[in-house]
Amino acid sequence: MTDERCPRVLLLGFTIGDDLFRHIVAHDVVMPTQTHTFAWALVRSIRAAGSPVRLLSAAPASTFPRNRQIRFRSGRFEQDGVQGELLGFVNLLGLKHLTRFVAVVRAGSRTLRQHGDDVLLIHGVHSPFLWFGALVAWRRSVRGGAGPDGSPGSGSP
C-alpha cells in the first residue's frame, strides 16, 4: 500500500444532474441516454478508485431547432455527493461551439486555479472541450497521453 494521495479529477463533458437530463429528454429529438449513463458510470469508477471528482459540464442538447431551447444558463448542481458546474451557452449553429468554448475557458481556468485539480479528464469529442484541453496542456507545458512505459505523459524537457 502506498501513501500517495489519489489525484483530484476535473471531469469536463456532459455529466449533468438527473433533473436537467429529464428536461432535455422531454424537449429534445435526440435522447442522450448513453452519454448520461456512461458519464455517471465514469464518475462512480473514479470515486471508487479513491479519487475525488468534480464536474464541469454542458447540457447535451441538440442544436436549435431540434431542441427549441436557445439559451442554456450556467449554474451549479450536486448529485450523489458530486459537485458540478454547468456551462452556459447559446444553442444556435456556430454560436454553440463559440459560446461553449468561452464558457469553458472562463469556468475551467477558474476551477483549475481554485481547486488545484491534478487531472483534467475530457469526456466526449467536442471541439470546445478539446481546444480547452490543448490550451491547458500548453499553459502547463505538459504532454498528453501515456509515456513509452504506459505511465502518464511527463512535462516538457
ChimeraX attribute file (.defattr): number of C-alpha atoms within 10 A of each C-alpha:
attribute: neighborCount
match mode: 1-to-1
recipient: residues
	/A:1	3
	/A:2	4
	/A:3	5
	/A:4	6
	/A:5	8
	/A:6	13
	/A:7	15
	/A:8	19
	/A:9	22
	/A:10	23
	/A:11	23
	/A:12	24
	/A:13	23
	/A:14	25
	/A:15	26
	/A:16	24
	/A:17	21
	/A:18	11
	/A:19	10
	/A:20	13
	/A:21	19
	/A:22	12
	/A:23	10
	/A:24	20
	/A:25	16
	/A:26	12
	/A:27	15
	/A:28	19
	/A:29	14
	/A:30	14
	/A:31	17
	/A:32	17
	/A:33	13
	/A:34	8
	/A:35	17
	/A:36	18
	/A:37	11
	/A:38	13
	/A:39	19
	/A:40	17
	/A:41	12
	/A:42	15
	/A:43	20
	/A:44	16
	/A:45	12
	/A:46	18
	/A:47	16
	/A:48	10
	/A:49	10
	/A:50	13
	/A:51	16
	/A:52	16
	/A:53	21
	/A:54	22
	/A:55	24
	/A:56	23
	/A:57	26
	/A:58	23
	/A:59	21
	/A:60	21
	/A:61	23
	/A:62	20
	/A:63	18
	/A:64	16
	/A:65	13
	/A:66	12
	/A:67	18
	/A:68	15
	/A:69	17
	/A:70	15
	/A:71	13
	/A:72	15
	/A:73	12
	/A:74	15
	/A:75	11
	/A:76	13
	/A:77	15
	/A:78	13
	/A:79	12
	/A:80	9
	/A:81	9
	/A:82	15
	/A:83	14
	/A:84	22
	/A:85	21
	/A:86	24
	/A:87	25
	/A:88	21
	/A:89	23
	/A:90	19
	/A:91	22
	/A:92	19
	/A:93	12
	/A:94	10
	/A:95	13
	/A:96	18
	/A:97	18
	/A:98	15
	/A:99	18
	/A:100	22
	/A:101	22
	/A:102	16
	/A:103	19
	/A:104	25
	/A:105	19
	/A:106	12
	/A:107	18
	/A:108	24
	/A:109	14
	/A:110	12
	/A:111	18
	/A:112	16
	/A:113	10
	/A:114	9
	/A:115	12
	/A:116	12
	/A:117	17
	/A:118	12
	/A:119	13
	/A:120	18
	/A:121	14
	/A:122	17
	/A:123	18
	/A:124	13
	/A:125	9
	/A:126	14
	/A:127	13
	/A:128	19
	/A:129	23
	/A:130	16
	/A:131	14
	/A:132	19
	/A:133	20
	/A:134	15
	/A:135	14
	/A:136	17
	/A:137	15
	/A:138	13
	/A:139	9
	/A:140	11
	/A:141	13
	/A:142	15
	/A:143	15
	/A:144	14
	/A:145	11
	/A:146	11
	/A:147	11
	/A:148	8
	/A:149	7
	/A:150	8
	/A:151	9
	/A:152	12
	/A:153	14
	/A:154	13
	/A:155	11
	/A:156	9
	/A:157	5
